[in-house]
Each structure stands twice: as C-alpha cells, then as structure tokens.
Amino acid sequence: MADKSNDPVAMWQNMIGEMEKGFNSFANQAMASPEFSKVVNQVGGVSAGAQKQLGDLMEKYLVGMNLPSRAQMVGVAERLQSIEGQLNEIKAMLNAMNSNAAASVGGMAGAPKPPRTKRPPSAGGEPK
C-alpha cells in the first residue's frame, strides 16, 4: 500500500479540497456584504434595461421589414382562440337545433296524413 504523504493524487485532492474551502468562505463573506447586493442589483437593472432596449430595437426592425412583432402575434393568437371558441358555441347550438328538429319531425312521422281530395272539375270543362 502506498504512503499517503507521497501519493501525488492524494496531495492533489487535498489541495483542491483546501482551495474549495477557501473559495467558499470568501464567497460567503462577499455575499453577506451590502456592497455585493448593491452591485448585483445594479447589474440586474442594467441587464433589464439592455433587454428592453433590445426588444424595442427588434420591434422597430420588424416594423421596418413589414413583419409582425411577438406582441402582435400573441394578439392574433388570442383573437383566433376567441373566434374558435365562438365557432364551437355556434356548432353546439346548430347541433342542438338539428337534434330538436329531428325529434319533432320524427314524432310527426308516425301520425297519419289526411286523405287527399280531388278538386271537382270546373263547369266549363277542361282548364285552359
């Protein structure tokens, strides 16, 4: 069995472990400071501002290319869903009307029809 004090892999693992402990303690101290949270908030604000500017720029570009923006496509999709919902309601009402009409016609089919009568011939003979 190899001696751990002379084993290069064990020394490497020990060195990495100590470096991790040192980095973790440094990071914990840095994150606990108010300056760190201030910097993080500023970076977040800058990032949000840059994202908004990029969105505005993209919107202008799409308008210039005569293409719809994401917001416009979302609006079209919402309107299309509304129209589809209304069509489904209309279809349901038509199906209900057809089933009611079929039931009322089906109920009359069993009833006898009145006898047909011939019209009496006119006094002048055949109709002209």
C-alpha positions, 0 to 999 in steps of 0.5 A: 500500500502506498504512503499517503504523504507521497501519493501525488493524487492524494496531495492533489485532492487535498489541495483542491479540497483546501482551495474549495474551502477557501473559495467558499468562505470568501464567497460567503463573506462577499455575499453577506456584504451590502456592497455585493447586493448593491452591485448585483442589483445594479447589474440586474437593472442594467441587464433589464434595461439592455433587454428592453432596449433590445426588444424595442430595437427588434420591434422597430426592425420588424416594423421596418421589414413589414413583419409582425412583432411577438406582441402582435402575434400573441394578439392574433393568437388570442383573437383566433382562440376567441373566434374558435371558441365562438365557432364551437358555441355556434356548432353546439347550438346548430347541433342542438337545433338539428337534434330538436328538429329531428325529434319533432319531425320524427314524432310527426312521422308516425301520425297519419296524413289526411286523405287527399281530395280531388278538386271537382272539375270546373263547369266549363270543362277542361282548364285552359 
